[in-house]
Amino acid sequence: MLYNKRISLKDGRTCVLRNGDAQDGQALFDNFMLTHAQTDWLLSYPDENSLDAAQEAAFLKEKAMSPNEIEIIAEIDGRVVGSAGIERVGHKDKVKHRAEFGISVDMDYWGLGIGRALTRACIECAKAAGYAQLELQAVEANERAVALYRSEGFVAYGRNPRGFRSRIDGWQPILLMRLALDGSAG
Ligand SMILES: CC(C)(COP(=O)(O)OP(=O)(O)OC[C@H]1O[C@@H](n2cnc3c(N)ncnc32)[C@H](O)[C@@H]1OP(=O)(O)O)[C@@H](O)C(=O)NCCC(=O)NCCS
């Protein structure tokens, strides 16, 4: 999918939100390694990244050409400071209405409105792609992310007390959250 939007941040700077493509492989790889080292909230550690920069470029090219998946990059003055994406849960009839959402922003740029703008951009794309439900999993203690998701309409429908096992903190309970995209309450 393709996306391109310019937004003004809380500090007055301009941020470009756009779909990633092949030329962004190295920058997205660098941002992934950075954000996955900055907090203990994400699914993997930097040393578990299975993609190198070239594979990241191929991944982004594939997303740009996809009719129902996207990786959106947030860029300030040409620097990639975060990304968010939607991925389908599966292609079979019974699950093709569901997409998964993921996001990370460089800590140096938190609190400027980038996370909310990326989330809204992904919700917009998920609706445009025809999904009925957008889903995510968040560490319960990740207050910043959970507050953001709730304020955008996501509701928790479950909790896995042993969702993650952190190298640092041990068990991390995970909230399962979902957002109905088709106007239904169900
Ligand atoms: C979660 C994350 C994407 C938010 O990005 P961000 O750019 O800081 O987000 P925003 O500036 O748009 O702020 C979004 C909301 O976060 C919430 N928030 C901000 N600071 C907060 C705090 N200290 N405590 C609780 N909530 C807070 C607010 O609801 C805020 O919205 P508001 O400013 O309009 O009231 C970012 O913190 C991040 O990448 N974290 C590490 C990776 C991660 O946790 N990813 C999500 C995994 S599920």
The ligand as an SDF file (V2000), in Angstrom:
LIG
                    3D

 48 50  0  0  0  0  0  0  0  0999 V2000
    4.2180    3.8970   22.3770 C   0  0  0  0  0  0  0  0  0  0  0  0
    4.9300    4.8920   21.4650 C   0  0  0  0  0  0  0  0  0  0  0  0
    4.7970    4.4060   20.0200 C   0  0  0  0  0  0  0  0  0  0  0  0
    4.2940    6.2700   21.5960 C   0  0  0  0  0  0  0  0  0  0  0  0
    4.9620    7.1360   20.6870 O   0  0  0  0  0  0  0  0  0  0  0  0
    5.0070    8.7320   20.9080 P   0  0  0  0  0  0  0  0  0  0  0  0
    5.5580    9.3110   19.6570 O   0  0  0  0  0  0  0  0  0  0  0  0
    5.6790    9.0800   22.1820 O   0  0  0  0  0  0  0  0  0  0  0  0
    3.4410    9.0290   21.0140 O   0  0  0  0  0  0  0  0  0  0  0  0
    2.6980   10.4380   21.0780 P   0  0  0  0  0  0  0  0  0  0  0  0
    3.6720   11.5500   21.2990 O   0  0  0  0  0  0  0  0  0  0  0  0
    1.8080   10.5350   19.8980 O   0  0  0  0  0  0  0  0  0  0  0  0
    1.8280   10.2760   22.3960 O   0  0  0  0  0  0  0  0  0  0  0  0
    0.7580    9.3610   22.3490 C   0  0  0  0  0  0  0  0  0  0  0  0
    0.0980    9.2220   23.6800 C   0  0  0  0  0  0  0  0  0  0  0  0
    0.9040    8.5150   24.6000 O   0  0  0  0  0  0  0  0  0  0  0  0
    0.3500    8.7680   25.8910 C   0  0  0  0  0  0  0  0  0  0  0  0
    1.4210    9.1790   26.7670 N   0  0  0  0  0  0  0  0  0  0  0  0
    2.4340   10.0170   26.5260 C   0  0  0  0  0  0  0  0  0  0  0  0
    3.2280   10.0950   27.5970 N   0  0  0  0  0  0  0  0  0  0  0  0
    2.7120    9.2860   28.5330 C   0  0  0  0  0  0  0  0  0  0  0  0
    3.0900    8.9190   29.8340 C   0  0  0  0  0  0  0  0  0  0  0  0
    4.1880    9.4080   30.3930 N   0  0  0  0  0  0  0  0  0  0  0  0
    2.3080    8.0220   30.4920 N   0  0  0  0  0  0  0  0  0  0  0  0
    1.1970    7.5280   29.9240 C   0  0  0  0  0  0  0  0  0  0  0  0
    0.8060    7.8400   28.6790 N   0  0  0  0  0  0  0  0  0  0  0  0
    1.5530    8.7100   28.0030 C   0  0  0  0  0  0  0  0  0  0  0  0
   -0.6280    9.8950   25.7540 C   0  0  0  0  0  0  0  0  0  0  0  0
   -1.9310    9.3450   25.6660 O   0  0  0  0  0  0  0  0  0  0  0  0
   -0.2160   10.4990   24.4280 C   0  0  0  0  0  0  0  0  0  0  0  0
   -1.2020   11.1990   23.7890 O   0  0  0  0  0  0  0  0  0  0  0  0
   -1.4360   12.7790   24.0390 P   0  0  0  0  0  0  0  0  0  0  0  0
   -0.0950   13.4250   24.1480 O   0  0  0  0  0  0  0  0  0  0  0  0
   -2.1790   13.1930   22.8170 O   0  0  0  0  0  0  0  0  0  0  0  0
   -2.2030   12.8350   25.3040 O   0  0  0  0  0  0  0  0  0  0  0  0
    6.4290    5.0430   21.8680 C   0  0  0  0  0  0  0  0  0  0  0  0
    6.4880    5.3510   23.2390 O   0  0  0  0  0  0  0  0  0  0  0  0
    7.2800    3.8200   21.5860 C   0  0  0  0  0  0  0  0  0  0  0  0
    7.7300    3.6000   20.4620 O   0  0  0  0  0  0  0  0  0  0  0  0
    7.5700    3.0080   22.6190 N   0  0  0  0  0  0  0  0  0  0  0  0
    8.5080    1.9080   22.5070 C   0  0  0  0  0  0  0  0  0  0  0  0
    8.0100    0.8200   21.6070 C   0  0  0  0  0  0  0  0  0  0  0  0
    6.6500    0.3870   22.0320 C   0  0  0  0  0  0  0  0  0  0  0  0
    6.3260    0.3300   23.2040 O   0  0  0  0  0  0  0  0  0  0  0  0
    5.8320    0.0360   21.0330 N   0  0  0  0  0  0  0  0  0  0  0  0
    4.4840   -0.4520   21.2760 C   0  0  0  0  0  0  0  0  0  0  0  0
    4.4990   -1.9130   21.5500 C   0  0  0  0  0  0  0  0  0  0  0  0
    2.8590   -2.5250   21.8550 S   0  0  0  0  0  0  0  0  0  0  0  0
  1  2  1  0
  2  3  1  0
  2  4  1  0
  2 36  1  0
  4  5  1  0
  5  6  1  0
  6  7  2  0
  6  8  1  0
  6  9  1  0
  9 10  1  0
 10 11  2  0
 10 12  1  0
 10 13  1  0
 13 14  1  0
 14 15  1  0
 15 16  1  0
 15 30  1  0
 16 17  1  0
 17 18  1  0
 17 28  1  0
 18 19  1  0
 18 27  1  0
 19 20  2  0
 20 21  1  0
 21 22  1  0
 21 27  2  0
 22 23  1  0
 22 24  2  0
 24 25  1  0
 25 26  2  0
 26 27  1  0
 28 29  1  0
 28 30  1  0
 30 31  1  0
 31 32  1  0
 32 33  2  0
 32 34  1  0
 32 35  1  0
 36 37  1  0
 36 38  1  0
 38 39  2  0
 38 40  1  0
 40 41  1  0
 41 42  1  0
 42 43  1  0
 43 44  2  0
 43 45  1  0
 45 46  1  0
 46 47  1  0
 47 48  1  0
M  END
$$$$
